[in-house]
Amino acid sequence: MQPPIPDVRPLCDFPSGAAVTITAIDGGARARCRLCAMGLTPGSRVVVNNNGCGACLVRVRDTTVTLGRGLAGKVMACPADGPAPAFLPDPACQCGERH
């Protein structure tokens, strides 16, 4: 039996700018399949680009993915070890701000 990983919580509970490692996906087969197809697999390191009151934008494998609150709540993660990767802005946004 593995020891519990400290500070494991849903992806939507992390603040914007947090670097996290996905530990598990707590959902049915369809949710797991959909998230894995987006590159959100256990062990993947992601950066929460924006976690406001709506959707949750995360950067995974050089791609920005937008997740609804329900789907983001199924992704369990813990803070990543080491320094966070550099913030990469959304190329569709022209304002240049971090949001």
Backbone as CSV, one residue per row, in Angstrom:
resi,resn,N_x,N_y,N_z,CA_x,CA_y,CA_z,C_x,C_y,C_z
1,MET,0.842,-1.185,0.000,0.000,0.000,0.000,0.882,1.241,0.000
2,GLN,0.574,2.202,-0.892,1.353,3.417,-0.992,0.936,4.413,0.083
3,PRO,1.893,5.219,0.579,1.509,6.243,1.546,0.677,7.320,0.861
4,PRO,-0.232,7.973,1.595,-1.060,9.007,0.979,-0.215,10.197,0.529
5,ILE,-0.602,10.794,-0.582,0.097,11.965,-1.100,-0.503,13.192,-0.416
6,PRO,0.333,14.051,0.158,-0.204,15.215,0.864,-0.785,16.250,-0.102
7,ASP,-1.764,16.991,0.389,-2.364,18.117,-0.331,-2.928,17.733,-1.688
8,VAL,-3.617,16.607,-1.764,-4.290,16.213,-3.000,-5.687,16.812,-2.975
9,ARG,-6.017,17.540,-4.041,-7.325,18.178,-4.133,-7.701,18.333,-5.600
10,PRO,-8.964,18.682,-5.876,-9.378,18.846,-7.271,-8.623,19.979,-7.964
11,LEU,-8.425,19.828,-9.246,-7.704,20.814,-10.046,-8.339,22.196,-9.944
12,CYS,-9.659,22.257,-9.863,-10.343,23.544,-9.803,-10.144,24.262,-8.468
13,ASP,-9.510,23.616,-7.485,-9.243,24.252,-6.190,-7.886,24.945,-6.132
14,PHE,-7.058,24.799,-7.162,-5.741,25.438,-7.174,-5.858,26.840,-7.750
15,PRO,-5.056,27.780,-7.250,-5.118,29.154,-7.764,-4.453,29.281,-9.129
16,SER,-4.750,30.357,-9.824,-4.115,30.647,-11.110,-2.608,30.755,-10.916
17,GLY,-1.849,30.161,-11.834,-0.396,30.186,-11.769,0.223,29.006,-11.046
18,ALA,-0.599,28.150,-10.438,-0.070,27.004,-9.699,0.407,25.911,-10.649
19,ALA,1.572,25.342,-10.348,2.076,24.174,-11.082,1.718,22.945,-10.266
20,VAL,1.030,22.009,-10.888,0.556,20.822,-10.180,0.873,19.564,-10.968
21,THR,0.839,18.436,-10.268,0.986,17.119,-10.883,-0.316,16.371,-10.697
22,ILE,-0.854,15.843,-11.773,-2.102,15.084,-11.693,-1.823,13.751,-11.019
23,THR,-2.624,13.432,-10.016,-2.437,12.188,-9.280,-3.474,11.132,-9.640
24,ALA,-4.693,11.555,-9.966,-5.765,10.599,-10.290,-6.899,11.324,-10.989
25,ILE,-7.767,10.541,-11.597,-8.988,11.080,-12.187,-10.149,10.352,-11.537
26,ASP,-10.956,11.106,-10.781,-12.105,10.545,-10.079,-13.360,10.752,-10.914
27,GLY,-13.565,9.880,-11.862,-14.733,9.995,-12.720,-15.000,8.671,-13.401
28,GLY,-16.051,8.651,-14.153,-16.409,7.458,-14.901,-15.493,7.256,-16.093
29,ALA,-15.763,6.202,-16.828,-14.925,5.846,-17.973,-14.933,6.936,-19.037
30,ARG,-16.082,7.561,-19.284,-16.155,8.616,-20.302,-15.323,9.821,-19.904
31,ALA,-15.416,10.230,-18.643,-14.638,11.386,-18.175,-13.145,11.077,-18.237
32,ARG,-12.748,9.891,-17.792,-11.329,9.512,-17.831,-10.818,9.476,-19.260
33,CYS,-11.606,8.919,-20.167,-11.206,8.830,-21.563,-11.071,10.220,-22.174
34,ARG,-12.015,11.090,-21.896,-11.980,12.450,-22.440,-10.770,13.209,-21.916
35,LEU,-10.506,13.130,-20.619,-9.372,13.843,-20.028,-8.042,13.285,-20.525
36,CYS,-7.948,11.971,-20.643,-6.713,11.364,-21.151,-6.456,11.757,-22.601
37,ALA,-7.510,11.883,-23.392,-7.360,12.303,-24.786,-6.830,13.729,-24.872
38,MET,-7.102,14.534,-23.843,-6.595,15.916,-23.797,-5.178,15.993,-23.235
39,GLY,-4.635,14.858,-22.807,-3.283,14.851,-22.249,-3.238,14.962,-20.739
40,LEU,-4.394,14.973,-20.107,-4.462,15.078,-18.650,-4.469,13.679,-18.050
41,THR,-3.285,13.119,-17.883,-3.128,11.766,-17.368,-2.402,11.811,-16.029
42,PRO,-2.614,10.833,-15.158,-1.880,10.802,-13.898,-0.371,10.846,-14.137
43,GLY,0.293,11.702,-13.392,1.725,11.902,-13.536,2.078,13.108,-14.392
44,SER,1.105,13.642,-15.141,1.352,14.810,-15.983,1.476,16.057,-15.117
45,ARG,2.379,16.926,-15.513,2.542,18.203,-14.822,1.818,19.264,-15.632
46,VAL,0.974,20.037,-14.974,0.202,21.079,-15.644,0.338,22.381,-14.866
47,VAL,0.059,23.481,-15.542,0.031,24.798,-14.922,-1.378,25.344,-15.058
48,VAL,-1.949,25.790,-13.957,-3.276,26.395,-13.982,-3.094,27.828,-14.473
49,ASN,-3.497,28.105,-15.719,-3.346,29.455,-16.278,-4.397,30.401,-15.743
50,ASN,-5.626,29.933,-15.618,-6.702,30.786,-15.138,-7.726,29.915,-14.448
51,ASN,-8.031,30.267,-13.212,-9.025,29.525,-12.460,-9.962,30.527,-11.818
52,GLY,-10.822,31.093,-12.632,-11.780,32.081,-12.146,-13.079,31.408,-11.753
53,CYS,-14.160,32.165,-11.849,-15.456,31.628,-11.445,-16.119,30.803,-12.558
54,GLY,-15.532,30.796,-13.740,-16.094,30.013,-14.844,-15.242,28.794,-15.115
55,ALA,-14.760,28.701,-16.327,-13.949,27.561,-16.741,-12.551,27.626,-16.133
56,CYS,-11.870,26.496,-16.154,-10.511,26.371,-15.645,-9.592,26.134,-16.844
57,LEU,-8.664,27.070,-17.088,-7.718,26.938,-18.191,-6.415,26.387,-17.653
58,VAL,-5.925,25.294,-18.233,-4.670,24.692,-17.803,-3.750,24.515,-18.999
59,ARG,-2.469,24.574,-18.730,-1.445,24.369,-19.762,-0.877,22.977,-19.542
60,VAL,-1.037,22.102,-20.515,-0.542,20.734,-20.424,0.129,20.371,-21.741
61,ARG,1.350,19.913,-21.664,2.098,19.453,-22.850,2.072,20.479,-23.986
62,ASP,2.396,21.722,-23.655,2.469,22.832,-24.625,1.134,23.159,-25.289
63,THR,0.044,22.852,-24.618,-1.286,23.158,-25.130,-2.143,23.716,-23.999
64,THR,-2.948,24.717,-24.300,-3.894,25.232,-23.324,-5.219,24.516,-23.502
65,VAL,-5.742,23.986,-22.400,-6.991,23.231,-22.413,-7.970,23.938,-21.484
66,THR,-9.205,24.092,-21.933,-10.253,24.688,-21.119,-11.164,23.588,-20.609
67,LEU,-11.324,23.541,-19.290,-12.184,22.538,-18.662,-13.318,23.235,-17.929
68,GLY,-14.503,22.683,-18.028,-15.606,23.171,-17.216,-15.347,22.829,-15.756
69,ARG,-16.043,23.484,-14.849,-15.830,23.257,-13.412,-16.096,21.806,-13.025
70,GLY,-17.101,21.186,-13.616,-17.415,19.798,-13.274,-16.310,18.839,-13.667
71,LEU,-15.784,18.992,-14.874,-14.716,18.106,-15.337,-13.416,18.396,-14.581
72,ALA,-13.127,19.673,-14.326,-11.923,20.026,-13.572,-11.995,19.500,-12.138
73,GLY,-13.194,19.356,-11.611,-13.363,18.816,-10.261,-13.075,17.332,-10.165
74,LYS,-13.045,16.641,-11.290,-12.744,15.207,-11.310,-11.248,14.924,-11.391
75,VAL,-10.454,15.951,-11.709,-9.000,15.789,-11.832,-8.369,16.083,-10.478
76,MET,-7.780,15.065,-9.856,-7.126,15.236,-8.559,-5.649,15.527,-8.796
77,ALA,-5.108,16.491,-8.054,-3.723,16.912,-8.262,-3.098,17.342,-6.943
78,CYS,-1.777,17.441,-6.962,-1.015,17.947,-5.818,0.011,18.938,-6.355
79,PRO,0.511,19.835,-5.506,1.521,20.792,-5.979,2.717,20.063,-6.578
80,ALA,3.231,20.588,-7.689,4.372,19.974,-8.370,5.662,20.312,-7.633
81,ASP,6.622,19.397,-7.701,7.932,19.639,-7.115,8.748,20.513,-8.046
82,GLY,9.596,21.332,-7.478,10.477,22.167,-8.295,9.792,23.430,-8.749
83,PRO,10.521,24.264,-9.491,9.960,25.528,-9.945,8.895,25.322,-11.014
84,ALA,7.948,26.244,-11.041,6.881,26.175,-12.036,7.419,26.552,-13.406
85,PRO,6.918,25.932,-14.459,7.323,26.337,-15.799,6.906,27.778,-16.062
86,ALA,7.555,28.415,-16.999,7.232,29.802,-17.330,5.793,29.897,-17.835
87,PHE,5.145,30.995,-17.496,3.775,31.234,-17.958,3.783,31.433,-19.462
88,LEU,2.923,30.731,-20.144,2.794,30.880,-21.587,1.402,31.427,-21.876
89,PRO,1.298,32.649,-22.393,-0.015,33.238,-22.621,-0.781,32.513,-23.717
90,ASP,-2.091,32.641,-23.659,-2.951,32.066,-24.679,-2.726,32.822,-25.984
91,PRO,-2.328,32.161,-27.085,-2.054,32.871,-28.330,-3.278,33.563,-28.925
92,ALA,-4.482,33.139,-28.551,-5.690,33.769,-29.079,-5.955,35.118,-28.419
93,CYS,-5.363,35.348,-27.257,-5.582,36.597,-26.535,-4.559,37.630,-26.987
94,GLN,-5.023,38.815,-27.343,-4.159,39.858,-27.835,-3.835,40.935,-26.806
95,CYS,-4.375,40.837,-25.591,-4.175,41.917,-24.627,-2.824,41.835,-23.915
96,GLY,-2.197,40.660,-23.869,-0.884,40.511,-23.249,-0.924,40.385,-21.732
97,GLU,-2.102,40.381,-21.123,-2.205,40.256,-19.669,-2.262,38.792,-19.262
98,ARG,-1.893,38.547,-18.003,-2.008,37.189,-17.453,-3.410,37.017,-16.912
99,HIS,-4.211,36.225,-17.603,-5.561,35.943,-17.099,-6.031,34.593,-17.548
